[in-house]
Amino acid sequence: MSMQLLQQGEGQAIGIVGGTFDPIHLGHLVIVEEVRIQYNLDKIIFVPTGYPPHKADRDVTEPEHRYLMTVLATINNPHFLVSRVEIDRPQGFSFTIDTIRYFKDYYGPQVKLFFITGADAIMEIPTWKDYRELLSICHFIAATRPGYSLHKLKDTIGKACPEIMDNISVLEIPAMQISSTLIRQRVAAGKPIKYLTPDSVNEYILKNGLYRNAK
């Protein structure tokens, strides 16, 4: 995608990053900030999921907790916003296409939407609801570790929907060995999580007794 699309006066460029954020951690923040800088995005909207269909096989922390932790983690960055659009939907599974349609309608056609996710998640796009429409109305940015092979991406997405391959970009970001799973496991084991999440999120987890029985 030509970066000329982001020139001043041609409408805002807004990044959307969805996730369970259970909990949000420094790896999330490093990746999203790098994407914002590299693609000259005006703002990034974090969208904590309601009840994600791809994680129906495990218990997910209550949406309100995950929303508040995301707010705490992003509050000091003026370019970051947090949306309740998914967690305020009637109980049920949340689908990315519904969220993208919402922001497309809310901001109008003059705004360019970028959906930020991981390269591994991109590989599963053909299984997502209405994925062809999704890839046609927003630009996907797949964040990945240096050296990640793009052959699988081209084979998977290119064969399923070759006409929209130009609407997917890959950005290499140095890997950080931090994950939400690791944090939940450390809390359950009574180990500290300082420097894995912002201090405000660390304090929220401890105060609310989250993840003590995580598996």
C-alpha positions as CSV (number, residue, x, y, z in Angstrom):
1,M,0.0,0.0,0.0
2,S,1.3,3.4,-0.9
3,M,2.1,5.6,2.0
4,Q,0.8,8.5,-0.1
5,L,-2.6,7.5,1.2
6,L,-1.6,8.9,4.6
7,Q,-0.8,12.4,3.4
8,Q,-2.2,15.3,5.5
9,G,-5.6,16.5,4.3
10,E,-6.7,13.1,2.9
11,G,-8.5,11.9,6.0
12,Q,-7.3,10.2,9.2
13,A,-5.6,6.9,9.4
14,I,-6.8,4.8,12.4
15,G,-5.4,1.6,13.7
16,I,-7.7,-1.0,15.4
17,V,-6.2,-3.7,17.5
18,G,-8.5,-6.4,19.0
19,G,-7.6,-9.0,21.6
20,T,-8.7,-10.6,24.8
21,F,-6.0,-8.6,26.6
22,D,-6.1,-11.1,29.4
23,P,-4.1,-9.3,30.6
24,I,-2.6,-6.6,28.3
25,H,1.2,-6.6,28.6
26,L,4.2,-4.6,27.5
27,G,4.6,-6.7,24.4
28,H,1.2,-5.5,23.1
29,L,2.2,-1.9,23.8
30,V,5.6,-2.1,22.1
31,I,4.1,-3.7,19.0
32,V,1.2,-1.3,18.6
33,E,3.3,1.8,19.2
34,E,5.8,0.6,16.5
35,V,3.0,0.1,14.1
36,R,1.6,3.6,14.8
37,I,5.0,5.1,14.1
38,Q,5.8,3.1,11.0
39,Y,2.4,3.7,9.4
40,N,2.0,7.2,10.6
41,L,-1.4,6.4,12.2
42,D,-3.3,9.2,13.8
43,K,-4.6,7.0,16.6
44,I,-4.9,3.4,17.7
45,I,-8.1,2.0,19.2
46,F,-7.8,-1.0,21.5
47,V,-10.9,-3.2,21.4
48,P,-11.1,-5.8,24.2
49,T,-13.1,-8.7,23.0
50,G,-16.4,-9.7,24.5
51,Y,-16.6,-13.5,24.2
52,P,-14.1,-14.5,21.5
53,P,-15.2,-17.6,19.5
54,H,-11.6,-18.8,19.0
55,K,-11.1,-19.0,22.8
56,A,-14.3,-20.8,23.7
57,D,-12.4,-23.7,25.0
58,R,-11.0,-21.8,28.1
59,D,-12.3,-19.5,30.7
60,V,-11.7,-15.8,29.8
61,T,-11.6,-13.2,32.5
62,E,-14.8,-11.0,32.7
63,P,-14.8,-8.3,30.0
64,E,-15.0,-5.4,32.5
65,H,-11.7,-6.4,34.1
66,R,-10.0,-6.8,30.8
67,Y,-11.4,-3.4,29.6
68,L,-10.2,-1.6,32.8
69,M,-6.7,-3.1,32.6
70,T,-6.5,-2.0,28.9
71,V,-7.5,1.5,29.9
72,L,-4.9,1.6,32.7
73,A,-2.2,0.4,30.3
74,T,-2.9,2.9,27.6
75,I,-4.0,6.0,29.5
76,N,-0.6,7.8,29.3
77,N,-0.4,7.6,25.5
78,P,-2.4,10.4,23.8
79,H,-2.6,8.4,20.6
80,F,-4.2,5.4,22.3
81,L,-8.0,4.9,22.9
82,V,-10.0,2.0,24.2
83,S,-13.4,1.1,22.9
84,R,-16.2,-0.8,24.7
85,V,-17.9,-1.7,21.4
86,E,-17.4,-5.5,21.7
87,I,-17.8,-5.9,25.5
88,D,-21.1,-3.9,25.4
89,R,-22.7,-6.0,22.8
90,P,-25.4,-8.4,23.9
91,Q,-23.8,-11.5,25.3
92,G,-22.5,-13.8,22.6
93,F,-19.5,-14.2,20.4
94,S,-17.7,-11.1,19.0
95,F,-16.6,-11.1,15.4
96,T,-14.0,-8.8,13.9
97,I,-16.2,-8.0,10.9
98,D,-18.9,-6.5,13.1
99,T,-16.4,-4.3,14.8
100,I,-14.8,-3.1,11.6
101,R,-18.3,-2.3,10.1
102,Y,-19.0,-0.3,13.3
103,F,-15.9,1.9,13.0
104,K,-16.4,2.2,9.2
105,D,-19.9,3.6,9.8
106,Y,-18.8,5.7,12.8
107,Y,-15.9,7.5,11.1
108,G,-17.2,7.5,7.5
109,P,-15.5,6.7,4.2
110,Q,-12.9,9.4,4.5
111,V,-11.1,7.6,7.3
112,K,-8.7,4.7,6.5
113,L,-8.9,1.8,8.8
114,F,-5.9,-0.5,9.6
115,F,-6.5,-3.7,11.6
116,I,-3.4,-4.8,13.6
117,T,-2.9,-8.4,14.4
118,G,-0.2,-11.1,14.5
119,A,1.1,-13.0,11.5
120,D,-0.1,-16.3,13.0
121,A,-3.6,-14.9,13.3
122,I,-3.5,-13.7,9.7
123,M,-3.0,-17.3,8.6
124,E,-6.4,-18.2,10.1
125,I,-8.3,-15.4,8.2
126,P,-10.0,-17.8,5.8
127,T,-11.8,-19.2,8.9
128,W,-13.1,-15.7,10.0
129,K,-16.6,-14.6,9.5
130,D,-17.1,-12.7,6.2
131,Y,-13.3,-12.5,5.7
132,R,-13.5,-11.3,2.1
133,E,-15.5,-8.3,3.1
134,L,-13.2,-7.7,6.1
135,L,-10.1,-7.6,3.9
136,S,-11.8,-5.3,1.4
137,I,-12.8,-2.6,3.8
138,C,-9.6,-2.3,6.0
139,H,-5.9,-2.7,5.5
140,F,-4.3,-5.5,7.6
141,I,-1.0,-5.1,9.3
142,A,0.5,-8.4,10.5
143,A,3.2,-7.8,13.2
144,T,5.8,-10.6,13.3
145,R,9.2,-11.4,14.5
146,P,12.2,-10.8,12.2
147,G,12.9,-13.6,9.8
148,Y,9.3,-14.9,9.7
149,S,8.7,-16.6,6.4
150,L,6.0,-15.1,4.2
151,H,5.6,-18.1,2.0
152,K,2.9,-19.6,4.2
153,L,1.0,-16.3,4.2
154,K,1.1,-16.1,0.4
155,D,0.1,-19.7,0.0
156,T,-2.8,-19.5,2.5
157,I,-4.3,-16.1,1.8
158,G,-3.0,-15.8,-1.8
159,K,-4.7,-18.9,-2.9
160,A,-8.0,-18.3,-1.0
161,C,-8.4,-14.6,-1.9
162,P,-5.5,-13.5,-4.2
163,E,-7.2,-10.2,-5.2
164,I,-6.7,-8.7,-1.7
165,M,-3.1,-9.7,-1.0
166,D,-2.1,-6.1,-1.7
167,N,-4.3,-5.2,1.3
168,I,-2.0,-7.0,3.8
169,S,1.3,-5.7,5.1
170,V,3.8,-7.4,7.3
171,L,5.9,-5.4,9.8
172,E,8.8,-7.1,11.5
173,I,9.2,-6.2,15.2
174,P,11.9,-7.6,17.5
175,A,10.3,-10.5,19.5
176,M,9.5,-10.0,23.1
177,Q,9.1,-13.2,25.1
178,I,6.0,-12.0,26.9
179,S,2.6,-13.4,26.7
180,S,-0.7,-13.2,28.5
181,T,-0.5,-16.9,29.2
182,L,2.9,-16.5,30.9
183,I,1.5,-13.8,33.1
184,R,-1.5,-15.8,34.2
185,Q,0.7,-18.8,35.0
186,R,3.2,-16.7,37.0
187,V,0.3,-15.1,39.0
188,A,-1.1,-18.6,39.7
189,A,2.3,-19.8,40.8
190,G,2.8,-16.8,43.2
191,K,5.6,-15.3,41.0
192,P,6.0,-11.6,40.4
193,I,5.0,-10.0,37.0
194,K,6.7,-6.7,37.5
195,Y,8.1,-5.4,34.2
196,L,5.9,-7.7,32.2
197,T,2.8,-5.4,32.4
198,P,2.5,-1.7,33.3
199,D,2.7,-1.2,37.0
200,S,-1.0,0.0,37.0
201,V,-2.1,-3.3,35.5
202,N,0.1,-5.3,37.9
203,E,-1.6,-3.5,40.8
204,Y,-5.1,-4.1,39.4
205,I,-4.4,-7.8,39.0
206,L,-3.2,-8.1,42.6
207,K,-6.0,-5.9,44.0
208,N,-8.7,-7.9,42.3
209,G,-7.2,-11.3,42.8
210,L,-7.1,-12.1,39.1
211,Y,-5.5,-15.3,37.8
212,R,-4.8,-16.9,41.1
213,N,-6.4,-20.1,39.9
214,A,-5.3,-19.8,36.3
215,K,-4.1,-23.0,34.5
